[in-house]
């Protein structure tokens, strides 16, 4: 054990010295620097100090949870390496725009000065100030009474103002418009972000798709909150998450829900993608939302994953001829700590459901104790988002055989079996502990029945 600790300390010292020394290349770039290669150079040795503290780096290194995005990260430079430049060298350049309304005026309080020209140096000072990320604070200033002057009907849908930060996948054409490109093979996107509230990651398309979509578009929500059991938990830390194209859903930039169905699927639409945009909507007067976009990467899994019945997939064996990996997984998403967390959360839920099924609503003590358990769940063990974090060392999860059938890899099968065992053990312990606490609570709160006078000697 001591040797392991000493080794980690020594390794941490070496990594910190190497990653944080003056020899590390500063963030730099310009539109004049080529960004046209289709082959992406994946950084093999991530600069750990730019991602997290030394202690966290060692823990992540030991678990293999470090992610070095191949498109853009804290040490990548001023531009996103999309791999789809159209030959004009105008892809991957960060830009911003505001969509105002008659009720709210959007603006951004940047961490440093931002240029107005379409050039990779426009955000150079912000990137330097934010440690290689795009960060700022979106502000929404009311016009007159702002959102209090929404019109005669509160149910009326109105267009919402927004702050938008994005980049083009292929770059501009001769007319200055963003050119479309087929990005189907990416499978989706991985992103590192941090927000006070919510950011929408929006897919932008060419006119042919926009005509079919109308005022609808495809997006995924990057939220600071995790909902579980009627509670909303706020996540303070930066998150890394992955989304397949099929995870993007239809939305409209209005104050209300959209029921409109597009005339084109997202899988077809991404064959005409012009860019990626991060959108922050303003829904309240004087709203201020801090945001940070720190990493962009390709989704490494197959779109077919959602159509597989994983409960019934067999493990690969000699009958699977010429297996090809079609989906990968990160071992760090199946760590014992995550399994225990998940088991304890499920145990809370099962204890609550069992208590609900047994208690008499007229029993005040039981009612109070069951209610307290639900509050305790919200305070002590918030939900976690497992299985979404990307990593550098992903290994095969699902293999496709030459006959078209799918199998679990032996590596995933063994790891998942161990993970499930830890989850189940934590469920049983958590459930029993909480049922015991309910019994104890009821005993302490129960009032003794009054003794009849005739019974007193």
N, C-alpha and C positions, 0 to 999 in steps of 0.2 A: 504493500500500500504506500509506504513512504517513498519507495523508488518511483512509483507512478507519479506521486505528487512532485518529487524533485524533477522528474522528466518534464512534467507539464510546466513547471516554473521555468526551467531552462529553455524549453521550446517557446514559451510565451515571451521570454526576454529576447530571443532571437527574432521571433516574428515581429515583435513590437519595434525592435531596432531596425529591422529591414523595411517594414511597412511604413514607418514614420520618420525615416531618415531624410536628410536633405536631398538624397539621390532620387527620391520618388518624383516622377515627372509631374509638374503642375498641370492643372486643368487648362487646356488651351484649345484653340481651333479657330477657323475662319471659313467663310464660304469658299475661299480659294483652295482649301485643303480637300483633296478628293474624298468623296463619300459614295463612290459608284460601284464598289465591288459587291457581287452577289454572295460571295462566300464570306461569312462572318467569322472574325477571329475571336474565338472565345478565350477570355482571360483565364489562364490555367492556374495562376497564383494570385488569388484575391488579396487586396490590400486590407487586412483585417482592421487596422486602426481606423479606417475611414467608415467602417460599417458599425462597429460596436466597441465597447471598452475591452481591455485586455482580459479581464476575468471572464466576461461573456464570450470572448473569442476562443478561449481555451475550452470552455464548456461546449461551445458550438463545434469546435474542431474535433473534440472527442466524440461527439454525437454524429458528426458528418453533416451538419445542418447549414453549412455556408453555401450561399447562392451568389454566383458571379454572373449576372445577366449578360448575354452576348450582344444585346442591342444597345443598352445604355445603362450606366451605373455611376456611382460617385467619382470614379477615376477615369471615366470613358472619354471625357471631353465635352465640347459644347453641342455636339450633334448626336442624334440617334442613328445608329448604324442599321438602317432598315434592311439593307441587302436588295433593294428594289429600285435604286436610282435609275431614272430614264435616260441618263447620259448628259443631263444638264447640270449635274452636281448641285441640285437644289433640294434634295430629300433630307429628311431628318432635322430640319431647322425649326427650332422652337419659335412660336409666335403666340400672340394673345389678341383677343377681341372682346368687345362688350356688346351685349344685346340689351338695349334700354327699352323701357316702356313709359307710358304716361304717368305711372305711379311711383316707380323706383328707378334711380340712376345708379348703375354699378360702377365700381372702381376697384383698384387694387393698391394696397399699401405694400410695395415691394421691399425686400430686405436691402436692396441696393438699386442703383439707377438702371433703367431698362431703355434700350434704344428703340427707335420707331421703325427702322428699316428692316427688311426681310433679309437678315444676315445672321449667321451663327454667333457672331460677336454681340448681337443685341442683348442676349441674356448672360453675357460673360461675367458681369459684376455680380449678378444675382447668384449664379452658380458658384462663384468664389465665396460669396457671403454665406451660402447655404450648404457648404460642404459638398458641392457637386450635385445638388438637387435644385429643383424649381420650387421655391417656397414664397409665401406671401400671405396677406390677409385680405379676403374679399369683403368689400363694404357695399352696402346698399342704402343710399340716401333717399328719403321720401321726397316726392314732388307734392307740395301742399300737404294734404293729409295722408298722402301715400296710400298704403294698403287699407286705410280706414275709409277711403273713398272709392270703393270697388264697384259701385253701381247700385241700382235699386234692388237687385236680387242677390242674396248671398250665395245662391247656388250657381250663379253665372260663372262660366269658365273664362278665365282671362289668361293671356300670354304672360309668362313670368320673365323677369329680367335675369340675365346670367352673365357670369364671368367665364371665359373660355380660354384654355391654354392647350395648344396642340402642336402637331407636326405632320408633315406630308410623307406618305410612304414612297412615292415615286418622284415627287418634285413637280415643278411647273412645266407646262408645255410652252410652245412659241407664243401663245396668246396670253400667257400669264396665269392660266387656270391650273389648278392642281390636277395632275393626270391620274387616271385610275390604273390599278394593277390587280392581278389575281393573286391573292394571298392565302388561298385555300390550304396550301400545304403547311402553313404555320400552325394550323389546328386551333389557334386561339392566342391569348396573350397572358403573360404573367406581369404583375406590377407591384412595386413597392410604394407605399403611400402612408400618409398620416393626415388626419383631419379632425376638426372640432365637431363636425356634424356628418355631412355626407357629400361625396363627389360622385358624379356620373361619368363613367368612361364610355364615350359615344363613338360609334363607327360612322365615318363620313363617306358618302358614295358619290358617284358621278350623276349627271342629269338623268341618264336612262333609268337608274334605280330610284332616284328622288321623285321622278314623275309617277312611278308605280306606288311609292310609299306615301305620297301626299304629305301631310304634316306629321306623319309618324316617323320614328327612327328606331334603331337598335342600340341598346345600352345595357350596362351592368352597373350596379350601385356599389360604390366603395364607401362603407359606412363605419363610423366610429362606435356604433352600437351593435350589440348582439342580443337578439330577442330570445327569451326562453321562459316558458311557463307564465306568460303574462308580465314578465319583468324585462326591462331594457338595461343592459349593462354597457357602460362606456369603456372603450378600450383606449388607453392613453398612449400605448407604444406604437411604433411604426409597424405596419403589417406587410407581409409579402403574400400575395394570393394569385392563383392561376384560374383562368376562365377559358373554357372551350368556346368556340363560336356558338355552339348550341346553347350556351348559358346566357347569351345576350337576348334580351326580351324587348318587345315592342313598347314604346313610350311616346308621349307627346309632351312638349314643353308648355303645359297649361296647368292651371290650378284645378286639378281634378283627375280622375282616373280615365284612361283611354280604353275603349272597347273595340277600337278599330283594328281590323286584321289586315296586314299588308298583302299585296298581291305577289310578293316574292319572299322566299325563305331566306334566313340569314346565311345559310350555306351557299345559296346562289348569289346573294348580295355581296359577299366578301370577294367575289370574283371581279368586282368593280369598285374596290376600296380606294379612296383617295387619301385618307388620313385618319389619325386617332386624335380625339379631342377629350379633354377633361373639363367638365362643365359643373359650375356651382350655381345653383338657383337661389334667387332672393325671394323669400315669401313673407318677410316681416320688415317693418320700418327699422332703420338703423341696425340691421343685421350685420354681424361681423363674423366671418368664418376663416380660421387659419387653415392653410392647406400646404401639403408638401408632396411632390412626386419625385421619387428618388431612384427608381429602377424600372426598366422595361425589358422584357424577354419574351421569347417564343414559347408557346405552349407545347410541351414535349409529348403529350399523350395523344392518343387517337380519338377522333370524334365518335368512333363506334362504341366507346366505353359505356355510354348511356343505354345502349340497346342490348347489352349483354346481361343475362341472368347470372350474376356472380355467385348467388347462393348455390347454384347447381354446377358450377364449372369444376371439372376434374383437374387433378394435378398432372402435369406433363409426365409422360413416360415414354418407353421405347416405341409405342405405337404411333406417336406423333412424329411424322416424317418431316424433316427440314423445317423445324419451328422458327418463326420470325417474330420478334418482339413487336407488339402493336400498342402496348401501354406500359409505361414505367411507373415506379413509385419511389418515394424518398423514405428511407428508413427512419429519419428523424420524426416523421409523422406517426410512428408507431412506437415511440419511446414508452418505457414503463410509467413515467410521470404522467403522460397523456392518458394512458390506459387507466391509471388510478383515478385521475380526475374524472374521466368519463364514467367509470364505475361508481364513484361516489355520487355523481349527479343522478345517474339512473337509480341508485339505491334510495336517494332522497325521494324521487318521484314514486317509486314502488311503495315505499313506506307511507307516503301521503295517500296514495290510492287505496291501500289496504285499510288505513285508518278511516278514510272517508266512507268506505263500504260497511264499516262496523259501527260507527258512532251514532248515537241517538241525537237528533237535532235539538231535542229538549234538554239534553245534558250540556249545561253551560260550560262545565270544566273541560269536557271532551272537545267541544266546539272551539274554545279558546286555545287549547293545546294544539289542535290540528292546524288552526290558523297561524299560530306561532311557528309551526314547522315550515309552513310555506314561506313565511317571511324570512326564516333562517336560511332557507334554500337560496333566496335572492341575495342575502347579505354575505353568505359564507362561500358559496361555490358557484360562481357565474359560469355560464356555458362557454365552451371553447370551440374555435373553428378548426377542426382537425382535418388532415388529409389534403389541405390546400397549399401548404407551404412548399415552394420549389427548392431545389438543391442542386449542387454541382455533380453529385455522385449518384444520380438516379439509376436504378437497376430494373431489369425487366419484371413486370408484374403479370401481364397476360401475353401468351404466345399464340400465334395462329399456325396451325399445321397445314401441310400441303393440301389436305382434303377440305380445307375451309373451316374446320372446327377450331374452337378456342380452348386453351388450357391455362391454368395458373402455373407460374414458374415455381419450382421447388423452393427457391429462396423466399418468395412471398408467402407460400403456403406455410412454411415453417415459422416465419416471423409472425404471420397473422394468427397462427395457432397459439403461440406464446402470448401475443397481445390479448387475444380473447380470454385466455386463462386468467391473466391479471385483471382484466375488466370484470370477469365473473366473480372473482374473489373479492374485489372491491365492492361490487354490488351487494353481495351477501353481508359483508361487514357493515356497510353503510346502512342498509335496510334494517338490520337487527339493532344497530346502535340507535337509530332514530325511532324505531318502535319502542325500544326501552325508554327513551327520553319522553315519549308521549305517555307511556304508562306511569312514569315517575311524576310527570307534570300533572296528570289527572289525579294521582294519589295525593299530591300536595295541595291541589285546589279543591278537592271534594270536601263538602261540608258534612259532618256527621248528622245522621238523622236525629231529630229531636226525640227525647225520651218522654213517654207519656207519664203523667203524674201517678196513675194507678200502678205503674211498674216500679215506682220508687218505694223501697221498703221503709 
